[in-house]
């Protein structure tokens, strides 16, 4: 956004950035999907002041309050089916898709109660052949534990609530396939829970390759882990409900001309060649430049 403004001879102020950031996401990230259904999930940057969860729910109410999600809430006989929340689920084609909100590094008790009900119904529902659970931060104790829930053991609520969900999914996996997706770390990795013994292992992926500065991989990553790439995870559902996931890399040549025209000529090549902590270990995430300054003494 800053580079696009610079091409027009303008300066993108912090106030203007905060006003335009989410509408810009809707215009440039959601709208291109056209008639393809889009489900939006909250992440940690959506609760960095001056933004918060309430503003996120209000801004994206059209997606959190979609007919598909409202109908599922009614089918589940939720007490307040018309209230949009940043966590939700829907059942489609034999798959129960669940999105959880751990943007604040934890799951609230209200959300855990809701999730337990969803998981219990999925176990007994013969129409549910498999379960896909997505969230921003990976659940605790994965290979990438240093940038996930319970990355600080002193945050006991993060640890206990995250492990509650993990153990519930282990129980559910005894009945049907379960797949767990996260994105918080800016690299691609599958098998993130392969550090667990086989009987306590969930199939898990981290896909944080949508454009943010690429991170260094953790120590001793799985063989197929990769960073300094952009891309997305494509899931293909079989008739038996089992899902095959493949990472689809996006290369510089894939960026269309109409997108390149929005920015100065240097930007797209820079994103692919230099937007990386591996290339520049001292690089900072520039999104923090617009965080509110600390109040002065006496104010």
Secondary structure, 3 states (H helix, E strand, C coil): CHHHHHHCCCCCCHHHHHHHHHHHHHHHHHHHHCCCCCCCCCCHHHHCCCCCHHHHHHHCHHHHCCHHHHHHHHHCCCCCCCCCCCCEEEEECCEEEEECCCCCCCCCHHHHHHHHHHHHHHHHCCCCCEEEEECCCCCCCCCCHHHCCCCCCCCHHHHHHHHHHHHHHHHHHCCCEEEEEECCCCCEEECCCCCCCHHHCCEEEEECCCCCCECCCCCCCCCCCECCCEEEEEEEECCCCCEEEEEEEECHHHCCHHHHCCCCCHHHHHHHHHCECCCCCCCCCHHHHHCCCCCCCCC
